[in-house]
Amino acid sequence: MNIKSWSRMAALGAICALAASPVLAQGTVKLGLVGEFSGPFAEYGQQIYGGMKAYMKLHGDTVAGKKIEVIQKDTTGPAPDVAKRLAQELISRDKVDMLVGFGLTPNAMAVAPVATETKTPMIIMNAATSSITTKSPYIVRVSMTLPQVATPMAIWAAKNGIKHVYTAISDYGPGLDAEAAFSKAFKAAGGEIVGSVHMPLKNPEFAPFIQRIKDAKPEAVFLFLPAGEQGVAFMKGFKERGLAEAGIKLIATGDITDESVLQTMGDPALGLVTSFHYSAAHDSPENRTFLKAYTEVNGTKLSPNFMAVAGYDGMAAIYAALQKTGGSTDGDKILAAMKGMKIDSPRGPISIDPETRDVIQTMYIREVKKVGGKLENVEFDKFPDQKDPGKM
Ligand code: PHB
């Protein structure tokens, strides 16, 4: 090739590149991931993102002709002001088409008005206070609500002869929801709430609360704590202060025995009965596919839990919605596409309630058992097609 034809080729290349760039920009769907990636709740973001990556590994990074790009931002923990600023920057500077993630309720609450103002779909992959979805018509939640989880636990407890329960909860949205829903359903089934403690979300010191529960001598304690290290610390205190020996049973939402901490918790967790929408021990082809993909992408350092599943299902909802809209990211079109959507989740079949934009799903009652030398949440009873009782 002589110099002249070479430079003609180069010029042609430059024109092609220029012409291609707007096409490329149009051909991208940007997801702004707002999550907790550092501090005591750092696993929330990692689990959610890990689940999203597992979905992308199985289904590719292109949908309806558009490339999916994830831009990750760290709230550093429960930090509503940071979450709001990050969401605003993602929309105005990074031009994201959707906001996703949100492990903790205060962060999701702070971002809801931003989603409304900018008509940006906001896909919640954990934050589980019932009222969150009422804070913006652009929110869809693919995780759970605490009333949805706590109500079956109350019904199961009453049915199994437990009459007097003390409630112990983390003192913020999901804890207050869990306490209200448990108490309502338990009283309706003939039970009595004999006392309650509210424990701080940040740096809780459990010993005095556990002692107070022991002194009250209830038949059982119903517990909600945000998933992670707090559950391990509570279980340790429960064991050390001899509550089980004093005849006090423990029942909880499955946040306590989530797979990321279950082995660390060890044998004191054996026999613990919880209600929840996901167990890694759930026996289905969809769950096996999910677990395999999760480990292939993320390694074995994190054991996938319910937040990872919500990240995975959130991506399934986004892919299916984009297919329906032909790749359009228009907020109203995406919302319309997600309402009523059905997904074969690793947790079992789920659908998005078109009225509340929350998940309708099966709630399982599980017991911690040792299976093949490892602790597992073994499902033994279920409540199918549960809507969020917090909105009924
Ligand atoms: C929440 O902040 O909404 C939240 C956090 C952790 C959980 C459940 C709910 O395990």
Residues whose N, C-alpha, C, O or C-beta is under 5 A from the ligand:
A	BS01	PHB	G103 L104 T105 N126 A127 A128 T129 P174 L225 P226 A227 D255
